[in-house]
Amino acid sequence: MPALQPDTDLHYLVATLQETYGRQTRYSTKSAIDQLIATILSQRTNYADERAAYEKLLATYGDWAGVAAASVEGIEACIQTSRWPEIKAPRIKEILTHVIDEYGSPNLDFLAEMPVAEAQELLMKLPGVGFKTATFVLLFSLRKPVLPVDTHVHRVSTRYGILPAKITQAKSHGTLLEMLPEDADELLNFHKLLFKHGQRVCTYSHPKCGQCVVSERCRYFRQRRVDPPA
C-alpha cells in the first residue's frame, strides 16, 4: 500500500493527530543492542526510571561486556528504578552473554543488513525477547518497516475503530501493517502519534474524550454518548 487512502477513518486519524502533535520523525540514536537493553528495562516502567537504570548499568560496569561479566545481583542492584528488576537482571545478563558467545561482541548492528523477517527471527531467538521487543529494535534503531504495537497504540486503534474492539494486541500488528504503507518513516509516525495520544488523551482510565481531536469519528466516543457510563 503506497499511501493512506484519503477520506478514510485511518487517513483522518493520522492526519488529525499529526496536525495536533506534529509529524513524528525521531528515531532512536541507540545502537541495536543499546535499544534492546533499553526496551527490556522500559517494560512497565516510565521513561525517567528506565533511563536511570540504563545509565546506572553503564556507569557501574563501563560497557555491555562489563555488564555481561557482572553478577545477576549486581545488575539487579543497578536497575532498581525499573520495575521487576529481579526478572530483568538475569534476562539482561543471559542476552548479553548469548550475543557475545554467538557473535564475538555485544553488538547487533549487523541486523541492519538482513531482511526484516530474518532479523526479527534472530532477535526472537535471544533469551526472553518476544515479538514486540524485537519490533522496537527493528524500527527505532534499524529503521526496518515493522510496527510496534504497545498498549497505547492498541487502545487508540481499537477505541477509535480502525481495529475490531476485541482484537488481541498480538494480532493487531499484522492487521495494522496491512492497512499502512510498508515504509519505516510512515510506521514510525503512526506509532508515535498513537502512543502520544494514548498517553495524553486516550488514557486507559478516565479518557479525556472532551479534549480528543478525533472524537467525532471515534467509535468509543459515539458509544459512550449513546450509552454513557454509570
N, C-alpha and C positions, 0 to 999 in steps of 0.2 A: 504494500500500500504506500504510494509515494507521498501522500499528504492527507491531512484530515479533510473529510468531505464537508463543505460549508453547509450551514443550516441544519446540522445535526446536533443532538444534545451533547455529544462528545466535543465537537468543534466549539460549541458555545461555552462549555465548561472550561476548556483550555484557554480560549481567547479571553474570557471574562476574568479568570484567575490571573492570567498574565497581565491584564490591564491593572489589576489590583496589586500584585506582588512583583511585577516586572519579569522580563524574560530571564530564566534561570540558566546560567552558563558555567557556573563554577564547579569544576571537577576537583577531586582531591589532589593535593600536592604530595601525598604519601605514595611510597612505592607499594607494590602489591603485597609484600609481606607486612609492611607497616599497616596498611589498610586492613589486612586480615586480623592482626592482633587488636587493632583499634575497634574493629567490628565486634569481635568477641567481648571485649571489655564494655562495649556500649549496650549490650543486651540488658534490657530492663533497667537502664541506667541513664541519667541525664548527661548532657554533653560535658558540663563542667566536671562532674565526678569521673567520667570516662577519661577526660584529658588529664586530670590529676593522677589517675592510676597509670596511664600510659607514660607520662613524663617521669613518674617516680621509678618505674621499672628501668627506664634507660639511664636515669641519673644514678641509680644504685649499681647497675651492672654494666653500663657503658654501651652495649650493643646487644643485638639479639643472640649472638653466640654466647655472650656472657649470661643472658637470661636462661638460655638452654642449659648452661652448666650449673646454674643455681639450683638450690633445693626448692622443692614444692612449697615448703614452709616459708622460705624467703620470698618467693614470688607472691604468695598469698599475703604476706605482710605488706608488700608494696601496693597491692591493688585493693586495699580495704575500702576505698571510696566507691568501687564498683560493686554492684550487688552480686551476691553468691560467689565471693572470692574463693571459697573452698572448692567450688566446682570449676571455676575458670582457671585457677592456678595450675592444676595438673594437666588440663587441656592445653594450655599455652606451652607448657614445657614439652608435652608429647608432640605437639605440632612442630615446634622448632627443632626438636631432636630428629623427628622424622625427615624434615626438609633437609637438614644438614647431612644426615646419613644418606639420603637418596640423591641429593644434588650437589653436595660438597660445601655448601654455604647456605646461610639463612636468606635466600634470595629467590623470588618467584617472577622476576621481570621477564624471563623467557616466555611466560604465558602470553605476552603481547603478540608473539609471532605465530601463535597457534590458532586454529579455527575455534570459534566460540564453543561449540559442543565439546570439543576435545579439552579445551582449557577448563571448562566447567566440570567435566568428569574428573580431571586430575585434582582439582580443588576439593571435590566432594569425597575423594579417597583419603584426604587428610583426616586425622582423628577428630571427631566431633564437628566437622564442617558440613553443614547442611546446605540445601538449595538456596535459601535466602541469603546466607552469609556469602556464598560463592557469587551471587549476583551483585552484591555490594562491591566486592573486589573487582569484578569484571567490568562493571560500568564506571565506578568512580575513579579507579586507578588506571585501568587499562582501556577505557573508552570503548568497550565492546557493546553491541546493541542488545542488551538484556534489560529487564525491568525488575528491580527490587520491589516487592510488594510487602511493605510493613503494615502495621496496624492502622496507621493514618491513611495510607493510600487505599487500603481495603475498605475502611469505614466510609471514606468520602465517595468512593466508587459505587458501593452498594446503596448507601443512603440516597445519593443523587439519582441513581437509576441506570447507569451505564452497565452495571453488572446485576445479575439476579440477587435478590435480597439475601438468600441463604447460601450463596456460593462460598466455598471454603477459601481461605487465604491461599492455600496451596494451588488450587485450580485457577485462581484469579490471574496468576502470572501469564499462563498460556492464552487465556481468553483476552486479556488486555493487549498482549503482543499482536494478536490477530487484528485488533482494531487500530493499532497505532503504527506509524511509519517505522520501518526497520532501520532506524538511524539513531546512533548513540546520543546526539545532541537533542533530538526530539524526546527521546525517552528520559534523559536526564531532566529536561524541562518539565515533563509531565510528572515525574516522580516528585521533584522538589516543590512544584506548585501544590500538588495534593497533600504532600507532607506538611507544608506550611499552613494550608487551610485547615487540615485536621488538627494541628497543634493549637492554632489560634482561635478558630471559629467553630468548626465541626468536631467539637471535642466529644470524648466518649460519654461523659455525663454532663448534663446541662448544656447541650449545644446551643450556640448563640444564633439561632435561626433569624432573629430580628436584625442581626448585623450581616447576614450572609448575602453576598452579591449574586449568588446563583439560585436563590430560594425560589424564584418564580418558575424555574424548571425542575425543581428538586422533588423527587417522589416522596421522600421522607417528610418534607415540609408540607406538601399537599395532604398527606395522610394525617399529619398532626392537626391540621386545620379542620379536617372532616371529623376526626375522632381525637380531640385533644386529650392529653394525659390527665388522669385523675389527680 
